[in-house]
């Protein structure tokens, strides 16, 4: 089976290399049949990669410990579902998953666009083929998952922190996001190589970009929930370098998704959009470098390995290639349209872009500086949360406000008098919200108060847009309110789906402010019968229990919870000791959480040292509004589904546009 897996990967490498080289020749010589051959090779590479991945999964399911990778990341006692997720539990397997998703994206992208944008696809094929060659090369010659050995009796087992339901979805979603950014990058480079720098490449990749962006967002939120429940430190985002590695391409892609609207609407910012899509892709590769090189210490990263040098070379090639292409095509990218007013929707989008990129680059500097400092001067430097939190407030709060300004301001030019009338209602809601919060004592955190006030402004602005649009539909078609609302969203899916995503971002901001700026904490060592009090809750330690499972020893402390003299039930927190290869077991903390669904707050208990006399050291938090973070993920997903949903009228417009543009590829 190992030989078959290696052969499948070797075939993938050959097919991708063929797609890259022959596809380039076909694009240069404008030979259609040769271009089709390269495209078919790229599509076939997905099939051979799927075979390789299937063989490795079969190795896990069959407990085939003659495969080194299986022996290092699985065991006989490992639950069946985790035998599948063990595929991405280590370096080589996660690279294979990456290549599988990459070839899948590439195959689907060139197939879907084979007739729509034929003159672009002939160049997109070799670009995607070249990217795939890099990953296939690593799996064949540098980090193969099909290395063999004399099979031991049992495997080492999967890292306990990965034995969590969220690890079934968190890494694949991140990979879907990271890898998905290769598609708009390839089309951008294809547009530059072909000289077709109009908005067709943007229209062709809008949904691909949105899918990748959505996957990155959902993946990060799933990872935050995993960290919240599994890591046991009381938070959901620690500004860890690898966490930041996923956030940076998300921010760049967010800027790109907003900026392309200006190019589609006004034909502006062509150079800027090329820079943004290249930045997003290069940051996705940089994130992979951070995870796999071992240059940073992180719970999310793999151990030190030589593979990092290859990814560094990949980053350099991508940066140089995209920079050269943009400079080469600058004459074609220049726009004759100029910004007419600093008070217009395109100006607001530009401000949004500048703030997003500024936040992205400050995070990049915070991640890169310790690496550069150690490499150049030999000094170990730590850039901690205070640095990142400072810039999050500086750039994030204005970004939050602009989400409410953008929908209400007109394209091209807006008058100050008109703006005053438009903003009267949202501004009044924001001011009233701020005053009420001050009276309730929320003034203890100025950034938190500002975040809440701006959030009220944005929600009022978006609500106003929905109300005005629904009233217009009712007046036009004499429909009921629910029908008019559904018709409004159905006829403007991209616009109103985007507004729903904005609502999700606002709820996320409210949750972050509540859980970070207004949380409470108490800690101490408790013997049986003793209690700690925090934010009105009384948490009493009842006693310890121990139970044995197939792969772990579970110790749990039972806690009775009450508030205002009323019993709220009990919860458990403790430790799991996992049986793995080696002299010592791996121990993980298992937190106890009680959620108040009415207020959205959590009572969060972290177990510390369990002493021989049965006493336990606890840290107990109260996290106001933290559950809005997880609710925002559902609304975020709903909004993107609406924005992605096919629109027959849009498809007809695109068909006419493509027919008028034609295709210069010869039919031989």
SVG drawing of the C-alpha trace seen along z (x, -y; Angstrom):
<svg xmlns="http://www.w3.org/2000/svg" viewBox="-50 -70 73 76">
<polyline fill="none" stroke="black" stroke-width="0.4" points="0.0,0.0 2.9,-2.4 4.3,-1.8 0.9,-2.6 0.6,-5.8 4.1,-6.9 3.3,-6.1 0.0,-8.1 2.0,-11.1 4.6,-10.7 1.9,-10.7 0.4,-13.9 3.8,-15.6 4.1,-14.5 0.6,-15.7 1.1,-19.1 4.5,-19.6 2.9,-18.8 0.0,-21.2 2.6,-23.9 5.1,-23.4 2.8,-22.3 0.1,-24.8 2.7,-27.6 3.7,-26.5 0.0,-26.3 -0.7,-29.7 2.3,-31.3 1.7,-29.5 -2.1,-29.9 -2.8,-26.2 -6.2,-25.2 -5.8,-21.4 -2.5,-21.6 -4.2,-23.9 -7.0,-21.4 -4.4,-18.7 -2.7,-20.7 -6.1,-21.5 -7.1,-17.8 -3.7,-16.9 -4.5,-19.4 -7.9,-17.9 -6.5,-14.4 -4.0,-15.4 -6.9,-15.6 -7.8,-12.0 -4.3,-10.7 -4.0,-12.8 -7.3,-11.5 -6.0,-8.0 -2.9,-8.8 -5.1,-10.4 -7.4,-7.4 -4.5,-5.0 -3.2,-6.9 -6.7,-7.0 -7.0,-3.3 -3.7,-2.9 -5.1,-4.6 -8.3,-2.6 -6.5,0.7 -3.9,-0.2 -1.1,0.3 1.9,-0.7 4.4,0.2 3.6,-3.3 5.8,-5.6 3.2,-8.4 0.4,-6.1 2.5,-4.8 3.4,-8.2 -0.2,-9.6 -2.5,-6.8 -3.0,-3.8 -5.3,-0.9 -7.2,-2.6 -7.8,-5.7 -11.5,-6.3 -12.6,-5.6 -13.5,-9.1 -10.1,-10.4 -8.4,-7.8 -9.7,-9.9 -8.7,-13.3 -5.3,-11.9 -4.7,-12.4 -3.9,-16.0 -2.5,-15.5 1.1,-15.7 3.3,-17.4 3.2,-15.0 -0.5,-14.2 -1.5,-17.8 0.6,-18.6 -1.2,-15.8 -4.6,-17.2 -3.4,-20.6 -2.4,-19.2 -5.7,-17.3 -7.7,-20.5 -5.4,-22.5 -5.8,-20.1 -9.5,-19.9 -9.9,-23.7 -7.7,-23.8 -9.6,-21.1 -13.0,-22.7 -11.9,-26.2 -10.5,-25.4 -13.5,-23.1 -16.2,-25.6 -14.5,-28.5 -13.4,-26.4 -15.9,-28.2 -16.6,-31.4 -13.1,-32.9 -11.2,-30.6 -8.5,-33.2 -7.8,-33.5 -8.0,-29.8 -5.2,-28.9 -2.9,-31.0 -4.6,-30.1 -3.9,-26.4 0.0,-26.7 -0.2,-29.0 -2.2,-26.6 -0.1,-23.7 3.1,-25.5 1.6,-26.0 0.6,-22.4 4.1,-21.3 5.6,-22.9 3.5,-20.9 3.7,-17.7 7.5,-18.0 7.6,-18.3 5.4,-15.2 7.4,-13.1 11.0,-14.1 11.1,-15.9 8.2,-14.9 6.5,-11.7 3.7,-10.3 4.4,-6.8 7.8,-6.1 7.8,-2.6 9.3,-0.7 9.1,2.7 5.6,2.4 5.5,2.0 2.7,3.6 1.0,0.3 1.2,-3.3 2.2,-6.4 -1.3,-7.8 -2.7,-11.1 -1.9,-14.3 -4.5,-14.7 -5.3,-18.3 -6.3,-17.1 -8.7,-14.5 -11.5,-17.0 -14.6,-17.3 -13.5,-20.8 -10.2,-19.3 -12.4,-17.4 -13.4,-20.6 -11.0,-23.4 -7.9,-22.4 -9.9,-21.4 -11.7,-24.8 -8.5,-26.7 -7.0,-24.7 -10.0,-25.4 -9.4,-29.1 -5.6,-29.1 -5.6,-27.0 -8.7,-28.7 -6.8,-32.0 -4.7,-30.3 -7.6,-30.5 -8.1,-34.3 -4.3,-34.7 -4.0,-32.4 -6.7,-34.3 -5.1,-37.6 -1.8,-36.3 -3.6,-34.8 -5.1,-38.2 -1.7,-39.9 -0.1,-37.2 -2.8,-37.4 -3.1,-41.1 -6.8,-41.0 -6.8,-43.3 -10.5,-44.3 -12.9,-43.2 -13.6,-39.7 -11.0,-38.0 -12.6,-39.5 -16.1,-38.5 -14.9,-35.0 -13.3,-34.6 -15.6,-36.5 -17.3,-33.4 -14.1,-31.5 -12.7,-34.4 -15.8,-34.5 -15.7,-30.7 -12.0,-30.9 -12.7,-33.9 -15.7,-32.3 -13.7,-29.1 -10.9,-31.1 -13.4,-33.0 -15.3,-29.9 -12.0,-28.0 -10.7,-30.7 -13.9,-30.8 -13.9,-27.0 -10.3,-27.2 -11.2,-29.9 -13.9,-27.8 -11.5,-24.8 -8.9,-27.0 -11.7,-28.3 -12.8,-24.8 -9.6,-22.7 -6.5,-24.8 -7.7,-25.9 -6.4,-29.4 -9.6,-31.3 -9.5,-33.0 -10.4,-32.4 -7.6,-34.2 -4.0,-34.7 -2.4,-36.5 -0.3,-33.3 1.9,-33.6 0.1,-30.7 -3.3,-32.2 -2.1,-35.5 -1.0,-33.6 -4.6,-32.7 -5.9,-36.2 -3.5,-38.1 -4.7,-36.6 -8.3,-36.9 -7.8,-40.6 -6.1,-41.0 -8.9,-39.0 -11.5,-41.2 -9.9,-44.3 -9.8,-42.6 -13.5,-41.7 -14.4,-45.3 -12.0,-46.8 -13.1,-44.8 -16.6,-46.4 -15.0,-49.7 -13.3,-48.2 -16.5,-46.6 -18.6,-49.7 -16.1,-52.5 -13.2,-50.8 -10.8,-52.0 -8.1,-50.5 -6.9,-47.9 -3.3,-48.0 -4.4,-47.9 -6.6,-44.9 -3.7,-43.0 -1.5,-43.9 -4.2,-42.8 -4.9,-39.4 -1.1,-38.8 -0.7,-39.8 -3.5,-37.5 -2.0,-34.5 1.6,-35.2 0.3,-35.6 -1.4,-32.2 2.0,-30.6 3.7,-32.6 1.2,-31.1 2.1,-27.7 5.8,-28.5 5.2,-29.6 3.2,-26.4 5.7,-24.0 9.1,-25.5 9.3,-25.4 10.6,-29.0 7.9,-29.9 6.8,-28.1 3.1,-27.5 0.6,-24.9 -0.6,-25.0 2.8,-24.5 4.7,-21.4 8.2,-20.7 11.5,-22.0 12.0,-20.7 13.9,-21.4 10.7,-21.9 10.5,-25.6 13.3,-26.5 11.3,-25.2 8.3,-27.3 10.5,-30.3 11.7,-29.8 8.1,-29.4 7.2,-32.7 10.1,-34.5 9.1,-33.0 5.5,-34.1 6.4,-37.6 8.9,-38.1 6.7,-36.6 3.6,-38.7 5.6,-41.9 7.3,-41.5 3.9,-40.8 2.3,-43.8 5.1,-46.1 5.2,-44.7 1.5,-45.3 1.3,-48.7 0.3,-50.5 -2.7,-48.2 -3.7,-48.6 -3.8,-52.4 -7.4,-53.7 -8.7,-56.9 -11.4,-57.1 -10.5,-59.2 -11.9,-59.5 -14.4,-62.4 -15.0,-63.1 -13.6,-62.2 -17.2,-61.8 -18.5,-59.0 -19.0,-55.2 -15.8,-54.5 -13.9,-56.7 -15.3,-54.9 -14.3,-51.6 -10.8,-53.0 -10.6,-54.1 -11.8,-50.6 -9.0,-49.1 -6.3,-51.2 -7.3,-50.4 -7.5,-46.6 -4.1,-46.6 -2.6,-48.7 -3.9,-46.2 -2.7,-43.3 0.8,-44.7 1.2,-45.7 0.2,-42.1 2.8,-40.9 5.5,-43.0 4.6,-41.7 4.9,-38.1 8.0,-38.7 10.1,-40.9 10.9,-38.1 12.0,-35.8 14.1,-38.5 15.6,-39.6 16.7,-36.0 18.0,-35.3 20.0,-38.6 21.0,-39.5 20.5,-36.2 18.2,-38.0 15.0,-36.3 12.2,-38.9 8.6,-38.5 5.8,-40.6 2.9,-40.0 -0.8,-40.8 -0.5,-44.4 1.1,-45.3 -1.6,-43.6 -4.4,-44.8 -3.2,-48.4 -3.3,-48.3 -6.6,-46.4 -8.2,-49.3 -6.4,-51.9 -7.5,-50.3 -10.4,-48.1 -12.7,-50.7 -12.7,-53.0 -13.3,-49.9 -16.3,-49.1 -17.7,-52.6 -17.1,-52.5 -19.3,-49.4 -22.2,-51.6 -21.1,-54.6 -20.6,-52.6 -24.2,-51.4 -25.7,-54.9 -23.4,-57.0 -23.8,-57.5 -21.4,-56.5 -19.4,-59.3 -20.3,-62.2 -22.5,-62.9 -23.6,-66.2 -23.0,-67.0 -26.6,-68.0 -27.8,-64.7 -25.4,-62.8 -26.8,-64.7 -30.3,-63.5 -29.2,-60.0 -27.1,-59.5 -29.6,-61.2 -31.3,-58.0 -28.2,-55.7 -26.3,-58.4 -29.2,-59.0 -29.3,-55.3 -25.5,-55.2 -25.5,-58.2 -28.5,-56.8 -26.8,-53.5 -23.6,-55.0 -25.4,-57.1 -27.4,-54.1 -24.2,-52.0 -22.5,-54.8 -25.4,-54.8 -25.1,-51.1 -21.4,-51.3 -19.8,-50.3 -17.5,-53.3 -14.9,-51.2 -13.5,-50.3 -13.3,-53.2 -12.5,-50.9 -15.3,-48.6 -17.8,-51.5 -16.7,-52.9 -17.1,-49.4 -20.6,-49.1 -21.6,-52.6 -20.1,-52.1 -21.9,-48.7 -25.2,-50.3 -24.6,-52.8 -23.8,-50.0 -26.7,-47.9 -29.1,-50.9 -27.6,-51.8 -28.0,-48.3 -31.5,-48.0 -32.4,-51.3 -31.2,-50.0 -33.4,-46.9 -36.4,-48.9 -36.0,-51.4 -35.5,-48.7 -38.5,-46.7 -40.7,-49.8 -39.7,-50.5 -40.5,-46.9 -43.9,-47.1 -44.7,-50.4 -43.6,-48.9 -45.3,-45.5 -47.9,-45.9 -46.5,-43.0 -46.7,-42.1 -43.8,-43.0 -42.4,-39.4 -42.8,-38.9 -41.3,-42.3 -38.4,-41.6 -37.7,-38.2 -38.0,-39.7 -35.6,-42.5 -32.9,-40.0 -33.6,-37.6 -33.2,-40.3 -30.0,-41.8 -28.3,-38.8 -24.8,-40.1 -25.7,-43.4 -27.9,-42.2 -25.9,-39.0 -23.0,-41.4 -25.1,-43.4 -25.9,-40.2 -22.2,-39.4 -21.7,-42.9 -24.2,-42.1 -22.2,-39.0 -19.0,-41.1 -20.7,-43.6 -22.0,-40.8 -18.5,-39.4 -17.1,-42.8 -19.7,-43.0 -18.8,-39.6 -15.0,-40.4 -15.6,-43.6 -17.8,-41.9 -15.5,-38.9 -12.3,-40.9 -13.1,-44.3 -15.8,-43.4 -14.8,-39.9 -14.2,-38.9 -11.9,-36.4 -11.1,-34.8 -8.8,-32.0 -7.8,-29.9 -7.2,-26.5 -10.4,-24.8 -10.9,-21.9 -14.1,-19.9 -17.0,-22.2 -15.2,-25.5 -16.4,-28.0 -15.3,-31.0 -17.5,-34.0 -17.3,-36.0 -19.8,-38.4 -22.6,-37.1 -21.9,-33.4 -20.9,-31.1 -19.0,-28.1 -18.6,-25.3 -16.2,-22.4 -18.1,-19.1 -15.5,-16.4 -13.4,-14.4 -14.2,-11.4 -12.1,-9.2 -13.1,-7.1 -11.2,-5.0 -11.9,-5.1 -10.2,-3.1 -7.5,-5.8 -7.5,-8.0 -7.9,-8.3 -10.4,-11.1 -10.3,-12.9 -13.2,-15.3 -13.9,-17.9 -17.7,-18.4 -18.7,-22.0 -22.1,-23.2 -23.1,-26.6 -25.5,-29.1 -26.4,-32.8 -28.3,-35.0 -29.0,-32.0 -30.7,-30.1 -29.1,-26.8 -28.1,-26.7 -27.0,-23.1 -23.5,-21.7 -20.6,-21.4 -17.4,-19.4 -13.8,-20.3 -10.7,-18.2 -7.8,-16.5 -7.4,-13.8 -4.3,-11.6 -3.8,-10.0 -2.0,-6.7 0.7,-7.3 4.1,-5.9 6.8,-7.2 7.6,-7.2 5.0,-9.8 1.4,-10.2 0.1,-13.4 -2.2,-15.4 -4.8,-17.9 -7.1,-20.3 -10.8,-19.9 -12.6,-23.1 -16.1,-23.4 -18.5,-25.8 -22.0,-26.9 -23.7,-29.1 -26.5,-31.5 -28.3,-31.6 -30.5,-34.5 -27.6,-36.9 -25.0,-35.2 -22.4,-35.0 -20.4,-32.0 -19.2,-30.8 -15.8,-29.3 -13.8,-27.1 -10.2,-26.1 -8.8,-23.3 -5.2,-23.7 -3.2,-21.5 -5.0,-18.6 -3.3,-17.9 -2.8,-14.6 -5.3,-15.7 -8.1,-16.0 -8.0,-19.9 -7.9,-21.6 -6.7,-25.0 -9.3,-26.7 -9.4,-29.8 -13.0,-30.9 -14.1,-33.5 -17.3,-35.2 -17.3,-36.1 -20.1,-38.5 -21.6,-38.1 -18.9,-35.6 -21.5,-33.4 -22.2,-36.2 -18.9,-35.1 -20.3,-31.7 -23.7,-33.0 -21.9,-35.4 -20.4,-32.5 -23.8,-31.1 -25.0,-34.5 -21.7,-35.0 -22.2,-31.7 -25.9,-32.6 -24.8,-35.9 -22.1,-34.4 -24.5,-31.6 -27.0,-34.3 -24.2,-36.3 -23.0,-33.1 -26.3,-31.8 -26.6,-31.7 -28.6,-34.6 -30.1,-33.9 -30.2,-37.5 -26.5,-37.9 -25.6,-34.8 -27.4,-36.3 -25.5,-39.5 -22.2,-37.7 -23.1,-35.5 -23.6,-38.6 -20.4,-40.1 -18.4,-37.1 -20.0,-36.8 -19.1,-40.4 -15.5,-39.9 -14.9,-36.7 -11.9,-34.5 -8.6,-34.9 -7.5,-31.2 -7.1,-29.5 -8.9,-26.2 -6.0,-23.9"/>
</svg>
